[in-house]
Amino acid sequence: LIDTKKGRIEILNKDMIMKELW
């Protein structure tokens, strides 16, 4: 299972990258 904290950080990073790309 993935740590909730690590998972949230990964999701936040992905969201930030997507926002930067768009």
PDB file of N, H, CA, C and O in Angstrom:
ATOM      1  N   LEU A   1       0.843  -1.207   0.000  1.00  0.00           N
ATOM      2  CA  LEU A   1       0.000   0.000   0.000  1.00  0.00           C
ATOM      3  C   LEU A   1       0.877   1.255   0.000  1.00  0.00           C
ATOM      4  O   LEU A   1       1.982   1.255   0.542  1.00  0.00           O
ATOM      5  N   ILE A   2       0.373   2.306  -0.608  1.00  0.00           N
ATOM      6  H   ILE A   2      -0.525   2.307  -1.049  1.00  0.00           H
ATOM      7  CA  ILE A   2       1.142   3.561  -0.663  1.00  0.00           C
ATOM      8  C   ILE A   2       0.806   4.428   0.547  1.00  0.00           C
ATOM      9  O   ILE A   2      -0.355   4.532   0.944  1.00  0.00           O
ATOM     10  N   ASP A   3       1.833   5.051   1.130  1.00  0.00           N
ATOM     11  H   ASP A   3       2.776   4.966   0.808  1.00  0.00           H
ATOM     12  CA  ASP A   3       1.596   5.946   2.274  1.00  0.00           C
ATOM     13  C   ASP A   3       0.657   7.062   1.835  1.00  0.00           C
ATOM     14  O   ASP A   3       0.814   7.613   0.746  1.00  0.00           O
ATOM     15  N   THR A   4      -0.323   7.399   2.681  1.00  0.00           N
ATOM     16  H   THR A   4      -0.450   6.951   3.566  1.00  0.00           H
ATOM     17  CA  THR A   4      -1.261   8.466   2.314  1.00  0.00           C
ATOM     18  C   THR A   4      -0.503   9.774   2.119  1.00  0.00           C
ATOM     19  O   THR A   4      -0.787  10.525   1.186  1.00  0.00           O
ATOM     20  N   LYS A   5       0.463  10.050   2.998  1.00  0.00           N
ATOM     21  H   LYS A   5       0.694   9.440   3.756  1.00  0.00           H
ATOM     22  CA  LYS A   5       1.227  11.301   2.878  1.00  0.00           C
ATOM     23  C   LYS A   5       2.010  11.304   1.571  1.00  0.00           C
ATOM     24  O   LYS A   5       1.953  12.281   0.825  1.00  0.00           O
ATOM     25  N   LYS A   6       2.732  10.239   1.282  1.00  0.00           N
ATOM     26  H   LYS A   6       2.778   9.445   1.888  1.00  0.00           H
ATOM     27  CA  LYS A   6       3.514  10.167   0.036  1.00  0.00           C
ATOM     28  C   LYS A   6       2.578  10.258  -1.164  1.00  0.00           C
ATOM     29  O   LYS A   6       2.869  10.965  -2.129  1.00  0.00           O
ATOM     30  N   GLY A   7       1.466   9.552  -1.107  1.00  0.00           N
ATOM     31  H   GLY A   7       1.229   8.978  -0.323  1.00  0.00           H
ATOM     32  CA  GLY A   7       0.504   9.569  -2.208  1.00  0.00           C
ATOM     33  C   GLY A   7      -0.010  10.979  -2.448  1.00  0.00           C
ATOM     34  O   GLY A   7      -0.111  11.431  -3.589  1.00  0.00           O
ATOM     35  N   ARG A   8      -0.336  11.671  -1.356  1.00  0.00           N
ATOM     36  H   ARG A   8      -0.255  11.304  -0.429  1.00  0.00           H
ATOM     37  CA  ARG A   8      -0.862  13.034  -1.507  1.00  0.00           C
ATOM     38  C   ARG A   8       0.196  13.932  -2.120  1.00  0.00           C
ATOM     39  O   ARG A   8      -0.097  14.746  -2.995  1.00  0.00           O
ATOM     40  N   ILE A   9       1.429  13.781  -1.656  1.00  0.00           N
ATOM     41  H   ILE A   9       1.668  13.120  -0.945  1.00  0.00           H
ATOM     42  CA  ILE A   9       2.520  14.612  -2.192  1.00  0.00           C
ATOM     43  C   ILE A   9       2.682  14.333  -3.685  1.00  0.00           C
ATOM     44  O   ILE A   9       2.847  15.260  -4.478  1.00  0.00           O
ATOM     45  N   GLU A  10       2.636  13.064  -4.063  1.00  0.00           N
ATOM     46  H   GLU A  10       2.503  12.311  -3.419  1.00  0.00           H
ATOM     47  CA  GLU A  10       2.794  12.715  -5.485  1.00  0.00           C
ATOM     48  C   GLU A  10       1.671  13.347  -6.300  1.00  0.00           C
ATOM     49  O   GLU A  10       1.909  13.896  -7.376  1.00  0.00           O
ATOM     50  N   ILE A  11       0.440  13.267  -5.779  1.00  0.00           N
ATOM     51  H   ILE A  11       0.246  12.821  -4.905  1.00  0.00           H
ATOM     52  CA  ILE A  11      -0.707  13.845  -6.491  1.00  0.00           C
ATOM     53  C   ILE A  11      -0.522  15.354  -6.626  1.00  0.00           C
ATOM     54  O   ILE A  11      -0.750  15.925  -7.692  1.00  0.00           O
ATOM     55  N   LEU A  12      -0.104  15.997  -5.524  1.00  0.00           N
ATOM     56  H   LEU A  12       0.082  15.533  -4.658  1.00  0.00           H
ATOM     57  CA  LEU A  12       0.098  17.454  -5.564  1.00  0.00           C
ATOM     58  C   LEU A  12       1.160  17.790  -6.599  1.00  0.00           C
ATOM     59  O   LEU A  12       0.995  18.730  -7.376  1.00  0.00           O
ATOM     60  N   ASN A  13       2.243  17.033  -6.616  1.00  0.00           N
ATOM     61  H   ASN A  13       2.378  16.269  -5.985  1.00  0.00           H
ATOM     62  CA  ASN A  13       3.323  17.287  -7.585  1.00  0.00           C
ATOM     63  C   ASN A  13       2.775  17.151  -8.999  1.00  0.00           C
ATOM     64  O   ASN A  13       3.072  17.980  -9.860  1.00  0.00           O
ATOM     65  N   LYS A  14       1.980  16.117  -9.248  1.00  0.00           N
ATOM     66  H   LYS A  14       1.738  15.443  -8.550  1.00  0.00           H
ATOM     67  CA  LYS A  14       1.420  15.906 -10.594  1.00  0.00           C
ATOM     68  C   LYS A  14       0.520  17.080 -10.958  1.00  0.00           C
ATOM     69  O   LYS A  14       0.575  17.583 -12.080  1.00  0.00           O
ATOM     70  N   ASP A  15      -0.312  17.519 -10.007  1.00  0.00           N
ATOM     71  H   ASP A  15      -0.357  17.111  -9.095  1.00  0.00           H
ATOM     72  CA  ASP A  15      -1.215  18.642 -10.275  1.00  0.00           C
ATOM     73  C   ASP A  15      -0.405  19.887 -10.623  1.00  0.00           C
ATOM     74  O   ASP A  15      -0.734  20.596 -11.575  1.00  0.00           O
ATOM     75  N   MET A  16       0.655  20.157  -9.855  1.00  0.00           N
ATOM     76  H   MET A  16       0.922  19.582  -9.082  1.00  0.00           H
ATOM     77  CA  MET A  16       1.471  21.345 -10.109  1.00  0.00           C
ATOM     78  C   MET A  16       2.125  21.255 -11.484  1.00  0.00           C
ATOM     79  O   MET A  16       2.170  22.244 -12.217  1.00  0.00           O
ATOM     80  N   ILE A  17       2.631  20.080 -11.835  1.00  0.00           N
ATOM     81  H   ILE A  17       2.595  19.278 -11.239  1.00  0.00           H
ATOM     82  CA  ILE A  17       3.275  19.908 -13.145  1.00  0.00           C
ATOM     83  C   ILE A  17       2.248  20.141 -14.258  1.00  0.00           C
ATOM     84  O   ILE A  17       2.540  20.823 -15.241  1.00  0.00           O
ATOM     85  N   MET A  18       1.062  19.581 -14.103  1.00  0.00           N
ATOM     86  H   MET A  18       0.826  19.027 -13.305  1.00  0.00           H
ATOM     87  CA  MET A  18       0.029  19.747 -15.124  1.00  0.00           C
ATOM     88  C   MET A  18      -0.313  21.228 -15.270  1.00  0.00           C
ATOM     89  O   MET A  18      -0.450  21.730 -16.386  1.00  0.00           O
ATOM     90  N   LYS A  19      -0.451  21.927 -14.140  1.00  0.00           N
ATOM     91  H   LYS A  19      -0.340  21.519 -13.233  1.00  0.00           H
ATOM     92  CA  LYS A  19      -0.782  23.360 -14.195  1.00  0.00           C
ATOM     93  C   LYS A  19       0.332  24.106 -14.913  1.00  0.00           C
ATOM     94  O   LYS A  19       0.063  24.998 -15.718  1.00  0.00           O
ATOM     95  N   GLU A  20       1.583  23.747 -14.628  1.00  0.00           N
ATOM     96  H   GLU A  20       1.801  23.023 -13.975  1.00  0.00           H
ATOM     97  CA  GLU A  20       2.709  24.436 -15.265  1.00  0.00           C
ATOM     98  C   GLU A  20       2.697  24.169 -16.767  1.00  0.00           C
ATOM     99  O   GLU A  20       2.955  25.073 -17.560  1.00  0.00           O
ATOM    100  N   LEU A  21       2.396  22.927 -17.161  1.00  0.00           N
ATOM    101  H   LEU A  21       2.186  22.192 -16.517  1.00  0.00           H
ATOM    102  CA  LEU A  21       2.386  22.588 -18.591  1.00  0.00           C
ATOM    103  C   LEU A  21       1.257  23.337 -19.295  1.00  0.00           C
ATOM    104  O   LEU A  21       1.421  23.794 -20.426  1.00  0.00           O
ATOM    105  N   TRP A  22       0.121  23.462 -18.630  1.00  0.00           N
ATOM    106  H   TRP A  22      -0.013  23.091 -17.711  1.00  0.00           H
ATOM    107  CA  TRP A  22      -1.015  24.114 -19.271  1.00  0.00           C
ATOM    108  C   TRP A  22      -1.005  25.615 -18.983  1.00  0.00           C
ATOM    109  O   TRP A  22      -1.889  26.338 -19.442  1.00  0.00           O
TER     110      TRP A  22
END
